[in-house]
Amino acid sequence: MLKRDRQCRICKKAEAVEADHWPLDRKTLVAMGLDPDNPEYGRGLCHSCHSSETARYQPGGWYRHAPW
Ligand SMILES: [Zn+2]
């Protein structure tokens, strides 16, 4: 999906470097029997937007395992 989304889908300024599952998260896609790797269910984001989106929609997500 990063080939499709060359620009960040949120700020539309930075280069898209990370693939984000949207509008459904990976767990939901799998639970619905859908392919989470299908580009239809994702979007490309820049690093800063991806980080803020992840923090907002998945509290306790990736940063839960941080050492601090
Ligand atoms: Zn961005």
N, CA, C, O and the ligand as a Tripos MOL2 file, in Angstrom:
@<TRIPOS>MOLECULE
protein
  273   271    69     0     0
PROTEIN
NO_CHARGES

@<TRIPOS>ATOM
      1 N           0.8330   -1.2120    0.0000 N.3       1 MET1
      2 CA          0.0000    0.0000    0.0000 C.3       1 MET1
      3 C           0.8600    1.2510    0.0000 C.2       1 MET1
      4 O           0.3770    2.3390   -0.3130 O.2       1 MET1
      5 N           2.1270    1.1030    0.3480 N.am      2 LEU2
      6 CA          3.0070    2.2720    0.3160 C.3       2 LEU2
      7 C           3.3190    2.6830   -1.1180 C.2       2 LEU2
      8 O           3.7210    3.8180   -1.3710 O.2       2 LEU2
      9 N           3.1330    1.7590   -2.0510 N.am      3 LYS3
     10 CA          3.2990    2.1270   -3.4510 C.3       3 LYS3
     11 C           2.1270    2.9540   -3.9330 C.2       3 LYS3
     12 O           2.2730    3.8160   -4.7990 O.2       3 LYS3
     13 N           0.9550    2.6830   -3.3610 N.am      4 ARG4
     14 CA         -0.2320    3.4490   -3.7290 C.3       4 ARG4
     15 C          -0.2290    4.8000   -3.0330 C.2       4 ARG4
     16 O          -0.4880    5.8310   -3.6540 O.2       4 ARG4
     17 N           0.0680    4.7870   -1.7360 N.am      5 ASP5
     18 CA          0.0480    6.0110   -0.9560 C.3       5 ASP5
     19 C           1.4580    6.5710   -0.8300 C.2       5 ASP5
     20 O           2.1960    6.2310    0.0950 O.2       5 ASP5
     21 N           1.8130    7.4210   -1.7600 N.am      6 ARG6
     22 CA          3.1630    7.9790   -1.7290 C.3       6 ARG6
     23 C           3.2720    9.0770   -0.6860 C.2       6 ARG6
     24 O           4.3430    9.3290   -0.1330 O.2       6 ARG6
     25 N           2.1630    9.7150   -0.4330 N.am      7 GLN7
     26 CA          2.1620   10.7730    0.5700 C.3       7 GLN7
     27 C           1.3650   10.3180    1.7770 C.2       7 GLN7
     28 O           0.4520    9.5000    1.6700 O.2       7 GLN7
     29 N           1.7270   10.8610    2.9220 N.am      8 CYS8
     30 CA          0.9960   10.5630    4.1500 C.3       8 CYS8
     31 C          -0.4820   10.9130    3.9650 C.2       8 CYS8
     32 O          -0.8120   11.9930    3.4740 O.2       8 CYS8
     33 N          -1.3570   10.0050    4.3560 N.am      9 ARG9
     34 CA         -2.7870   10.2170    4.1470 C.3       9 ARG9
     35 C          -3.3890   11.1820    5.1600 C.2       9 ARG9
     36 O          -4.5360   11.6020    5.0060 O.2       9 ARG9
     37 N          -2.6460   11.5310    6.1750 N.am     10 ILE10
     38 CA         -3.1760   12.4470    7.1830 C.3      10 ILE10
     39 C          -2.6980   13.8780    6.9400 C.2      10 ILE10
     40 O          -3.5140   14.7750    6.7290 O.2      10 ILE10
     41 N          -1.3980   14.0950    6.9680 N.am     11 CYS11
     42 CA         -0.9040   15.4670    6.7990 C.3      11 CYS11
     43 C          -0.7240   15.8210    5.3250 C.2      11 CYS11
     44 O          -0.6690   17.0000    4.9730 O.2      11 CYS11
     45 N          -0.6320   14.7960    4.4500 N.am     12 LYS12
     46 CA         -0.4930   15.0090    3.0140 C.3      12 LYS12
     47 C           0.7140   15.8630    2.6540 C.2      12 LYS12
     48 O           0.7240   16.5260    1.6170 O.2      12 LYS12
     49 N           1.7210   15.8470    3.5010 N.am     13 LYS13
     50 CA          2.9400   16.6030    3.2320 C.3      13 LYS13
     51 C           4.1440   15.6910    3.2470 C.2      13 LYS13
     52 O           4.9570   15.6930    2.3230 O.2      13 LYS13
     53 N           4.2490   14.9130    4.3050 N.am     14 ALA14
     54 CA          5.4140   14.0500    4.4400 C.3      14 ALA14
     55 C           5.2520   12.8080    3.5700 C.2      14 ALA14
     56 O           4.1470   12.4290    3.1820 O.2      14 ALA14
     57 N           6.3870   12.1950    3.2830 N.am     15 GLU15
     58 CA          6.3860   10.9540    2.5210 C.3      15 GLU15
     59 C           5.8320    9.8270    3.3850 C.2      15 GLU15
     60 O           6.1590    9.7250    4.5670 O.2      15 GLU15
     61 N           4.9900    8.9810    2.7880 N.am     16 ALA16
     62 CA          4.4410    7.8450    3.5400 C.3      16 ALA16
     63 C           5.5200    6.7760    3.6840 C.2      16 ALA16
     64 O           6.0280    6.2620    2.6870 O.2      16 ALA16
     65 N           5.8570    6.4510    4.8930 N.am     17 VAL17
     66 CA          6.9030    5.4610    5.1320 C.3      17 VAL17
     67 C           6.4030    4.2800    5.9560 C.2      17 VAL17
     68 O           7.1010    3.2740    6.0860 O.2      17 VAL17
     69 N           5.1940    4.3960    6.5160 N.am     18 GLU18
     70 CA          4.7010    3.3100    7.3440 C.3      18 GLU18
     71 C           3.2850    2.9330    6.9350 C.2      18 GLU18
     72 O           2.4730    3.7950    6.5990 O.2      18 GLU18
     73 N           3.0000    1.6520    6.9650 N.am     19 ALA19
     74 CA          1.6720    1.1650    6.6210 C.3      19 ALA19
     75 C           0.8400    1.0120    7.8830 C.2      19 ALA19
     76 O           1.2640    0.4000    8.8630 O.2      19 ALA19
     77 N          -0.3550    1.5830    7.8330 N.am     20 ASP20
     78 CA         -1.2300    1.5490    8.9930 C.3      20 ASP20
     79 C          -2.5080    0.8130    8.6170 C.2      20 ASP20
     80 O          -3.0220    0.9930    7.5130 O.2      20 ASP20
     81 N          -3.0190   -0.0020    9.5090 N.am     21 HIS21
     82 CA         -4.2960   -0.6600    9.2490 C.3      21 HIS21
     83 C          -5.4210    0.3180    9.5270 C.2      21 HIS21
     84 O          -5.5070    0.8900   10.6140 O.2      21 HIS21
     85 N          -6.2750    0.5050    8.5460 N.am     22 TRP22
     86 CA         -7.3230    1.5140    8.6490 C.3      22 TRP22
     87 C          -8.3970    1.2160    7.6250 C.2      22 TRP22
     88 O          -8.0380    0.7860    6.5290 O.2      22 TRP22
     89 N          -9.6970    1.4060    7.8830 N.am     23 PRO23
     90 CA        -10.2580    1.9270    9.1460 C.3      23 PRO23
     91 C         -10.4070    0.8590   10.2320 C.2      23 PRO23
     92 O         -10.8180    1.1690   11.3500 O.2      23 PRO23
     93 N         -10.0810   -0.3800    9.9160 N.am     24 LEU24
     94 CA        -10.1640   -1.4430   10.9020 C.3      24 LEU24
     95 C          -8.7620   -1.8820   11.2840 C.2      24 LEU24
     96 O          -7.8600   -1.8860   10.4460 O.2      24 LEU24
     97 N          -8.5750   -2.2470   12.5340 N.am     25 ASP25
     98 CA         -7.2360   -2.6980   12.9060 C.3      25 ASP25
     99 C          -7.0440   -4.1580   12.5130 C.2      25 ASP25
    100 O          -7.9940   -4.8590   12.1660 O.2      25 ASP25
    101 N          -5.8110   -4.5860   12.5770 N.am     26 ARG26
    102 CA         -5.4670   -5.9270   12.1170 C.3      26 ARG26
    103 C          -6.2730   -7.0200   12.8300 C.2      26 ARG26
    104 O          -6.7290   -7.9790   12.2080 O.2      26 ARG26
    105 N          -6.4330   -6.8570   14.1140 N.am     27 LYS27
    106 CA         -7.1500   -7.8600   14.8990 C.3      27 LYS27
    107 C          -8.6020   -7.9910   14.4170 C.2      27 LYS27
    108 O          -9.1360   -9.0950   14.3080 O.2      27 LYS27
    109 N          -9.2220   -6.8510   14.1350 N.am     28 THR28
    110 CA        -10.6100   -6.8580   13.6680 C.3      28 THR28
    111 C         -10.7190   -7.5150   12.2950 C.2      28 THR28
    112 O         -11.6460   -8.2830   12.0380 O.2      28 THR28
    113 N          -9.7680   -7.2100   11.4190 N.am     29 LEU29
    114 CA         -9.7900   -7.8010   10.0780 C.3      29 LEU29
    115 C          -9.6950   -9.3240   10.1550 C.2      29 LEU29
    116 O         -10.4310  -10.0390    9.4750 O.2      29 LEU29
    117 N          -8.7880   -9.8030   10.9850 N.am     30 VAL30
    118 CA         -8.6190  -11.2460   11.1390 C.3      30 VAL30
    119 C          -9.8890  -11.8650   11.7180 C.2      30 VAL30
    120 O         -10.3260  -12.9300   11.2810 O.2      30 VAL30
    121 N         -10.4750  -11.1880   12.7070 N.am     31 ALA31
    122 CA        -11.6960  -11.6970   13.3390 C.3      31 ALA31
    123 C         -12.8480  -11.7770   12.3390 C.2      31 ALA31
    124 O         -13.7300  -12.6250   12.4690 O.2      31 ALA31
    125 N         -12.8360  -10.8930   11.3410 N.am     32 MET32
    126 CA        -13.8970  -10.8870   10.3300 C.3      32 MET32
    127 C         -13.5780  -11.8130    9.1630 C.2      32 MET32
    128 O         -14.3560  -11.9100    8.2140 O.2      32 MET32
    129 N         -12.4410  -12.4900    9.2290 N.am     33 GLY33
    130 CA        -12.0760  -13.4050    8.1640 C.3      33 GLY33
    131 C         -11.5190  -12.6970    6.9400 C.2      33 GLY33
    132 O         -11.4870  -13.2720    5.8520 O.2      33 GLY33
    133 N         -11.0750  -11.4440    7.1050 N.am     34 LEU34
    134 CA        -10.5210  -10.6750    5.9980 C.3      34 LEU34
    135 C          -9.0010  -10.7310    6.0250 C.2      34 LEU34
    136 O          -8.4000  -11.0560    7.0490 O.2      34 LEU34
    137 N          -8.3900  -10.4130    4.9020 N.am     35 ASP35
    138 CA         -6.9370  -10.4490    4.7900 C.3      35 ASP35
    139 C          -6.3430   -9.1280    5.2840 C.2      35 ASP35
    140 O          -6.5130   -8.0980    4.6330 O.2      35 ASP35
    141 N          -5.6540   -9.1430    6.4160 N.am     36 PRO36
    142 CA         -5.1070   -7.8920    6.9680 C.3      36 PRO36
    143 C          -4.0030   -7.2980    6.1110 C.2      36 PRO36
    144 O          -3.6450   -6.1330    6.2830 O.2      36 PRO36
    145 N          -3.4580   -8.0840    5.1880 N.am     37 ASP37
    146 CA         -2.3910   -7.5670    4.3300 C.3      37 ASP37
    147 C          -2.9040   -7.0040    3.0120 C.2      37 ASP37
    148 O          -2.1180   -6.5550    2.1770 O.2      37 ASP37
    149 N          -4.2120   -7.0260    2.8240 N.am     38 ASN38
    150 CA         -4.7940   -6.4500    1.6200 C.3      38 ASN38
    151 C          -4.6940   -4.9230    1.7010 C.2      38 ASN38
    152 O          -5.1540   -4.3300    2.6770 O.2      38 ASN38
    153 N          -4.1050   -4.2840    0.7010 N.am     39 PRO39
    154 CA         -3.9580   -2.8220    0.7220 C.3      39 PRO39
    155 C          -5.2860   -2.0750    0.8490 C.2      39 PRO39
    156 O          -5.3100   -0.9090    1.2420 O.2      39 PRO39
    157 N          -6.3840   -2.7460    0.5160 N.am     40 GLU40
    158 CA         -7.6980   -2.1270    0.6610 C.3      40 GLU40
    159 C          -7.9590   -1.7260    2.1080 C.2      40 GLU40
    160 O          -8.7200   -0.7960    2.3730 O.2      40 GLU40
    161 N          -7.3350   -2.4180    3.0240 N.am     41 TYR41
    162 CA         -7.6140   -2.1840    4.4460 C.3      41 TYR41
    163 C          -6.4930   -1.4300    5.1410 C.2      41 TYR41
    164 O          -6.3270   -1.5160    6.3580 O.2      41 TYR41
    165 N          -5.7330   -0.6990    4.3570 N.am     42 GLY42
    166 CA         -4.6500    0.0410    4.9770 C.3      42 GLY42
    167 C          -4.4230    1.3850    4.3110 C.2      42 GLY42
    168 O          -5.0710    1.7280    3.3220 O.2      42 GLY42
    169 N          -3.4910    2.1340    4.8740 N.am     43 ARG43
    170 CA         -3.1380    3.4330    4.3090 C.3      43 ARG43
    171 C          -1.6920    3.7240    4.6800 C.2      43 ARG43
    172 O          -1.1650    3.1900    5.6560 O.2      43 ARG43
    173 N          -1.0660    4.5720    3.8890 N.am     44 GLY44
    174 CA          0.3130    4.9340    4.1600 C.3      44 GLY44
    175 C           0.3860    6.2220    4.9680 C.2      44 GLY44
    176 O          -0.3200    7.1900    4.6850 O.2      44 GLY44
    177 N           1.2340    6.2190    5.9580 N.am     45 LEU45
    178 CA          1.3870    7.3950    6.8110 C.3      45 LEU45
    179 C           2.8580    7.7220    7.0000 C.2      45 LEU45
    180 O           3.7230    6.8610    6.8360 O.2      45 LEU45
    181 N           3.1340    8.9790    7.3470 N.am     46 CYS46
    182 CA          4.5010    9.3120    7.7240 C.3      46 CYS46
    183 C           4.7160    8.8500    9.1610 C.2      46 CYS46
    184 O           3.7690    8.4780    9.8540 O.2      46 CYS46
    185 N           5.9530    8.8770    9.5910 N.am     47 HIS47
    186 CA          6.2640    8.3240   10.9010 C.3      47 HIS47
    187 C           5.5420    9.0550   12.0320 C.2      47 HIS47
    188 O           4.9960    8.4130   12.9290 O.2      47 HIS47
    189 N           5.5330   10.3710   12.0020 N.am     48 SER48
    190 CA          4.9490   11.1200   13.1240 C.3      48 SER48
    191 C           3.4290   10.9330   13.1880 C.2      48 SER48
    192 O           2.8710   10.8080   14.2790 O.2      48 SER48
    193 N           2.7560   10.9110   12.0390 N.am     49 CYS49
    194 CA          1.3080   10.7160   12.0400 C.3      49 CYS49
    195 C           0.9730    9.3000   12.4870 C.2      49 CYS49
    196 O           0.0210    9.0960   13.2400 O.2      49 CYS49
    197 N           1.7300    8.3420   12.0380 N.am     50 HIS50
    198 CA          1.4720    6.9570   12.4340 C.3      50 HIS50
    199 C           1.6040    6.8040   13.9450 C.2      50 HIS50
    200 O           0.7970    6.1280   14.5830 O.2      50 HIS50
    201 N           2.6300    7.4400   14.5100 N.am     51 SER51
    202 CA          2.8310    7.3500   15.9510 C.3      51 SER51
    203 C           1.6670    7.9650   16.7200 C.2      51 SER51
    204 O           1.1860    7.3880   17.6950 O.2      51 SER51
    205 N           1.2200    9.1280   16.2820 N.am     52 SER52
    206 CA          0.1430    9.7880   17.0130 C.3      52 SER52
    207 C          -1.1770    9.0470   16.8300 C.2      52 SER52
    208 O          -1.9720    8.9790   17.7670 O.2      52 SER52
    209 N          -1.4300    8.4930   15.6490 N.am     53 GLU53
    210 CA         -2.6450    7.7280   15.4170 C.3      53 GLU53
    211 C          -2.6550    6.4560   16.2560 C.2      53 GLU53
    212 O          -3.6800    6.0920   16.8310 O.2      53 GLU53
    213 N          -1.5260    5.7940   16.3220 N.am     54 THR54
    214 CA         -1.4340    4.5700   17.1090 C.3      54 THR54
    215 C          -1.6790    4.8590   18.5820 C.2      54 THR54
    216 O          -2.3710    4.1080   19.2710 O.2      54 THR54
    217 N          -1.1070    5.9500   19.0500 N.am     55 ALA55
    218 CA         -1.2740    6.3180   20.4520 C.3      55 ALA55
    219 C          -2.7250    6.6690   20.7560 C.2      55 ALA55
    220 O          -3.2160    6.4040   21.8540 O.2      55 ALA55
    221 N          -3.4090    7.2630   19.7840 N.am     56 ARG56
    222 CA         -4.7820    7.7010   20.0150 C.3      56 ARG56
    223 C          -5.7770    6.5490   19.9600 C.2      56 ARG56
    224 O          -6.6650    6.4490   20.8070 O.2      56 ARG56
    225 N          -5.6300    5.6920   18.9790 N.am     57 TYR57
    226 CA         -6.6390    4.6570   18.7800 C.3      57 TYR57
    227 C          -6.3280    3.3300   19.4340 C.2      57 TYR57
    228 O          -7.2110    2.4860   19.5880 O.2      57 TYR57
    229 N          -5.0970    3.1440   19.8130 N.am     58 GLN58
    230 CA         -4.7390    1.8820   20.4520 C.3      58 GLN58
    231 C          -4.0110    2.1340   21.7570 C.2      58 GLN58
    232 O          -2.8360    1.7910   21.8880 O.2      58 GLN58
    233 N          -4.6950    2.7310   22.7250 N.am     59 PRO59
    234 CA         -4.0430    2.9980   24.0130 C.3      59 PRO59
    235 C          -3.5480    1.6960   24.6260 C.2      59 PRO59
    236 O          -4.2580    0.6900   24.6340 O.2      59 PRO59
    237 N          -2.3560    1.7250   25.1240 N.am     60 GLY60
    238 CA         -1.7730    0.5070   25.6640 C.3      60 GLY60
    239 C          -1.1950   -0.3560   24.5770 C.2      60 GLY60
    240 O          -0.8890   -1.5260   24.8030 O.2      60 GLY60
    241 N          -1.0420    0.2090   23.3970 N.am     61 GLY61
    242 CA         -0.5380   -0.5460   22.2580 C.3      61 GLY61
    243 C           0.9560   -0.7440   22.2950 C.2      61 GLY61
    244 O           1.5060   -1.2670   23.2640 O.2      61 GLY61
    245 N           1.6110   -0.3180   21.2220 N.am     62 TRP62
    246 CA          3.0280   -0.6210   21.0780 C.3      62 TRP62
    247 C           3.8910   -0.0850   22.1960 C.2      62 TRP62
    248 O           4.9120   -0.6840   22.5330 O.2      62 TRP62
    249 N           3.4950    1.0420   22.7800 N.am     63 TYR63
    250 CA          4.3640    1.6430   23.7890 C.3      63 TYR63
    251 C           4.1950    1.0140   25.1710 C.2      63 TYR63
    252 O           4.9020    1.3710   26.1130 O.2      63 TYR63
    253 N           3.2530    0.0750   25.2870 N.am     64 ARG64
    254 CA          3.0330   -0.5730   26.5690 C.3      64 ARG64
    255 C           4.2880   -1.3400   27.0080 C.2      64 ARG64
    256 O           4.5420   -1.5080   28.2010 O.2      64 ARG64
    257 N           5.0600   -1.7960   26.0270 N.am     65 HIS65
    258 CA          6.2260   -2.6170   26.3480 C.3      65 HIS65
    259 C           7.5030   -1.7880   26.4980 C.2      65 HIS65
    260 O           8.5960   -2.3270   26.6740 O.2      65 HIS65
    261 N           7.3380   -0.4580   26.4230 N.am     66 ALA66
    262 CA          8.5150    0.3870   26.6030 C.3      66 ALA66
    263 C           9.0210    0.2500   28.0400 C.2      66 ALA66
    264 O           8.2370    0.0020   28.9550 O.2      66 ALA66
    265 N          10.3180    0.4100   28.2340 N.am     67 PRO67
    266 CA         10.9140    0.1980   29.5600 C.3      67 PRO67
    267 C          10.5880    1.2710   30.5720 C.2      67 PRO67
    268 O          10.8520    1.0780   31.7590 O.2      67 PRO67
    269 N          10.0180    2.4090   30.1530 N.am     68 TRP68
    270 CA          9.7440    3.4540   31.1280 C.3      68 TRP68
    271 C           8.2950    3.4550   31.5930 C.2      68 TRP68
    272 O           7.9120    4.2830   32.4190 O.2      68 TRP68
    273 ZN          1.8410   12.6820    8.1880 Zn       69 ZN69
@<TRIPOS>BOND
     1     1     2 1
     2     2     3 1
     3     3     4 2
     4     3     5 am
     5     5     6 1
     6     6     7 1
     7     7     8 2
     8     7     9 am
     9     9    10 1
    10    10    11 1
    11    11    12 2
    12    11    13 am
    13    13    14 1
    14    14    15 1
    15    15    16 2
    16    15    17 am
    17    17    18 1
    18    18    19 1
    19    19    20 2
    20    19    21 am
    21    21    22 1
    22    22    23 1
    23    23    24 2
    24    23    25 am
    25    25    26 1
    26    26    27 1
    27    27    28 2
    28    27    29 am
    29    29    30 1
    30    30    31 1
    31    31    32 2
    32    31    33 am
    33    33    34 1
    34    34    35 1
    35    35    36 2
    36    35    37 am
    37    37    38 1
    38    38    39 1
    39    39    40 2
    40    39    41 am
    41    41    42 1
    42    42    43 1
    43    43    44 2
    44    43    45 am
    45    45    46 1
    46    46    47 1
    47    47    48 2
    48    47    49 am
    49    49    50 1
    50    50    51 1
    51    51    52 2
    52    51    53 am
    53    53    54 1
    54    54    55 1
    55    55    56 2
    56    55    57 am
    57    57    58 1
    58    58    59 1
    59    59    60 2
    60    59    61 am
    61    61    62 1
    62    62    63 1
    63    63    64 2
    64    63    65 am
    65    65    66 1
    66    66    67 1
    67    67    68 2
    68    67    69 am
    69    69    70 1
    70    70    71 1
    71    71    72 2
    72    71    73 am
    73    73    74 1
    74    74    75 1
    75    75    76 2
    76    75    77 am
    77    77    78 1
    78    78    79 1
    79    79    80 2
    80    79    81 am
    81    81    82 1
    82    82    83 1
    83    83    84 2
    84    83    85 am
    85    85    86 1
    86    86    87 1
    87    87    88 2
    88    87    89 am
    89    89    90 1
    90    90    91 1
    91    91    92 2
    92    91    93 am
    93    93    94 1
    94    94    95 1
    95    95    96 2
    96    95    97 am
    97    97    98 1
    98    98    99 1
    99    99   100 2
   100    99   101 am
   101   101   102 1
   102   102   103 1
   103   103   104 2
   104   103   105 am
   105   105   106 1
   106   106   107 1
   107   107   108 2
   108   107   109 am
   109   109   110 1
   110   110   111 1
   111   111   112 2
   112   111   113 am
   113   113   114 1
   114   114   115 1
   115   115   116 2
   116   115   117 am
   117   117   118 1
   118   118   119 1
   119   119   120 2
   120   119   121 am
   121   121   122 1
   122   122   123 1
   123   123   124 2
   124   123   125 am
   125   125   126 1
   126   126   127 1
   127   127   128 2
   128   127   129 am
   129   129   130 1
   130   130   131 1
   131   131   132 2
   132   131   133 am
   133   133   134 1
   134   134   135 1
   135   135   136 2
   136   135   137 am
   137   137   138 1
   138   138   139 1
   139   139   140 2
   140   139   141 am
   141   141   142 1
   142   142   143 1
   143   143   144 2
   144   143   145 am
   145   145   146 1
   146   146   147 1
   147   147   148 2
   148   147   149 am
   149   149   150 1
   150   150   151 1
   151   151   152 2
   152   151   153 am
   153   153   154 1
   154   154   155 1
   155   155   156 2
   156   155   157 am
   157   157   158 1
   158   158   159 1
   159   159   160 2
   160   159   161 am
   161   161   162 1
   162   162   163 1
   163   163   164 2
   164   163   165 am
   165   165   166 1
   166   166   167 1
   167   167   168 2
   168   167   169 am
   169   169   170 1
   170   170   171 1
   171   171   172 2
   172   171   173 am
   173   173   174 1
   174   174   175 1
   175   175   176 2
   176   175   177 am
   177   177   178 1
   178   178   179 1
   179   179   180 2
   180   179   181 am
   181   181   182 1
   182   182   183 1
   183   183   184 2
   184   183   185 am
   185   185   186 1
   186   186   187 1
   187   187   188 2
   188   187   189 am
   189   189   190 1
   190   190   191 1
   191   191   192 2
   192   191   193 am
   193   193   194 1
   194   194   195 1
   195   195   196 2
   196   195   197 am
   197   197   198 1
   198   198   199 1
   199   199   200 2
   200   199   201 am
   201   201   202 1
   202   202   203 1
   203   203   204 2
   204   203   205 am
   205   205   206 1
   206   206   207 1
   207   207   208 2
   208   207   209 am
   209   209   210 1
   210   210   211 1
   211   211   212 2
   212   211   213 am
   213   213   214 1
   214   214   215 1
   215   215   216 2
   216   215   217 am
   217   217   218 1
   218   218   219 1
   219   219   220 2
   220   219   221 am
   221   221   222 1
   222   222   223 1
   223   223   224 2
   224   223   225 am
   225   225   226 1
   226   226   227 1
   227   227   228 2
   228   227   229 am
   229   229   230 1
   230   230   231 1
   231   231   232 2
   232   231   233 am
   233   233   234 1
   234   234   235 1
   235   235   236 2
   236   235   237 am
   237   237   238 1
   238   238   239 1
   239   239   240 2
   240   239   241 am
   241   241   242 1
   242   242   243 1
   243   243   244 2
   244   243   245 am
   245   245   246 1
   246   246   247 1
   247   247   248 2
   248   247   249 am
   249   249   250 1
   250   250   251 1
   251   251   252 2
   252   251   253 am
   253   253   254 1
   254   254   255 1
   255   255   256 2
   256   255   257 am
   257   257   258 1
   258   258   259 1
   259   259   260 2
   260   259   261 am
   261   261   262 1
   262   262   263 1
   263   263   264 2
   264   263   265 am
   265   265   266 1
   266   266   267 1
   267   267   268 2
   268   267   269 am
   269   269   270 1
   270   270   271 1
   271   271   272 2
@<TRIPOS>SUBSTRUCTURE
     1 MET1         2 RESIDUE 1 A MET
     2 LEU2         6 RESIDUE 1 A LEU
     3 LYS3        10 RESIDUE 1 A LYS
     4 ARG4        14 RESIDUE 1 A ARG
     5 ASP5        18 RESIDUE 1 A ASP
     6 ARG6        22 RESIDUE 1 A ARG
     7 GLN7        26 RESIDUE 1 A GLN
     8 CYS8        30 RESIDUE 1 A CYS
     9 ARG9        34 RESIDUE 1 A ARG
    10 ILE10       38 RESIDUE 1 A ILE
    11 CYS11       42 RESIDUE 1 A CYS
    12 LYS12       46 RESIDUE 1 A LYS
    13 LYS13       50 RESIDUE 1 A LYS
    14 ALA14       54 RESIDUE 1 A ALA
    15 GLU15       58 RESIDUE 1 A GLU
    16 ALA16       62 RESIDUE 1 A ALA
    17 VAL17       66 RESIDUE 1 A VAL
    18 GLU18       70 RESIDUE 1 A GLU
    19 ALA19       74 RESIDUE 1 A ALA
    20 ASP20       78 RESIDUE 1 A ASP
    21 HIS21       82 RESIDUE 1 A HIS
    22 TRP22       86 RESIDUE 1 A TRP
    23 PRO23       90 RESIDUE 1 A PRO
    24 LEU24       94 RESIDUE 1 A LEU
    25 ASP25       98 RESIDUE 1 A ASP
    26 ARG26      102 RESIDUE 1 A ARG
    27 LYS27      106 RESIDUE 1 A LYS
    28 THR28      110 RESIDUE 1 A THR
    29 LEU29      114 RESIDUE 1 A LEU
    30 VAL30      118 RESIDUE 1 A VAL
    31 ALA31      122 RESIDUE 1 A ALA
    32 MET32      126 RESIDUE 1 A MET
    33 GLY33      130 RESIDUE 1 A GLY
    34 LEU34      134 RESIDUE 1 A LEU
    35 ASP35      138 RESIDUE 1 A ASP
    36 PRO36      142 RESIDUE 1 A PRO
    37 ASP37      146 RESIDUE 1 A ASP
    38 ASN38      150 RESIDUE 1 A ASN
    39 PRO39      154 RESIDUE 1 A PRO
    40 GLU40      158 RESIDUE 1 A GLU
    41 TYR41      162 RESIDUE 1 A TYR
    42 GLY42      166 RESIDUE 1 A GLY
    43 ARG43      170 RESIDUE 1 A ARG
    44 GLY44      174 RESIDUE 1 A GLY
    45 LEU45      178 RESIDUE 1 A LEU
    46 CYS46      182 RESIDUE 1 A CYS
    47 HIS47      186 RESIDUE 1 A HIS
    48 SER48      190 RESIDUE 1 A SER
    49 CYS49      194 RESIDUE 1 A CYS
    50 HIS50      198 RESIDUE 1 A HIS
    51 SER51      202 RESIDUE 1 A SER
    52 SER52      206 RESIDUE 1 A SER
    53 GLU53      210 RESIDUE 1 A GLU
    54 THR54      214 RESIDUE 1 A THR
    55 ALA55      218 RESIDUE 1 A ALA
    56 ARG56      222 RESIDUE 1 A ARG
    57 TYR57      226 RESIDUE 1 A TYR
    58 GLN58      230 RESIDUE 1 A GLN
    59 PRO59      234 RESIDUE 1 A PRO
    60 GLY60      238 RESIDUE 1 A GLY
    61 GLY61      242 RESIDUE 1 A GLY
    62 TRP62      246 RESIDUE 1 A TRP
    63 TYR63      250 RESIDUE 1 A TYR
    64 ARG64      254 RESIDUE 1 A ARG
    65 HIS65      258 RESIDUE 1 A HIS
    66 ALA66      262 RESIDUE 1 A ALA
    67 PRO67      266 RESIDUE 1 A PRO
    68 TRP68      270 RESIDUE 1 A TRP
    69 ZN69       273 GROUP 0 **** ****
